[in-house]
Amino acid sequence: MQLVVGRIGRPHGVRGEVTVEVRTDDPDSRFAPGTTLATEPASAGPVTVERSRWHKDILLLTIEGVADRDAAEALRGTLLVVDSADLPPLADPDEFHDHELIGLTVVTTGGERVGEVADVLHHGQDLLVVTRPSRDDAYVPFVKALVPEIDLGKGILVVDPPPGLLDTEAE
């Protein structure tokens, strides 16, 4: 399974440097000089990081073979991806890679099927996006109090929602 670790944004300057929307929790190692990343679309890559640096909380990359603004602009919107099999296992049993959670069946502590995890959003608070049949998506904060159990082997994620969290009907 391919996992997105970044998206190339606009060019920065005239020497081919690009901005990157980071989608990984370890950008310093994921975008280290010498790292080769697959791309989506595949025709845009693979790309090899020549240099990376932070500028005002924005990651800037110099990519081998991209020497001017036009070449950098041609990569805008390209997704940088890695194979999930290449990710190291997490040491903490209460931590998960996003791809491990996506697709899990969501049930309440009472056994009621809610839906399926469609995405994991990383904002100030990690949120699970749960798609539900004939209802709007639910956004469940990914905290132990609301998600007391995850069984990857069974493909189940148990939620203990407070009143009102899952009650919104689709119109």
Helices and strands as residue ranges (DSSP letters): E 2-12, E 17-22, H 27-30, E 36-40, G 42-44, E 47-55, E 58-63, H 69-74, E 79-83, G 84-86, H 98-101, E 105-108, E 113-122, E 126-132, E 135-141, E 149-151, E 156-159
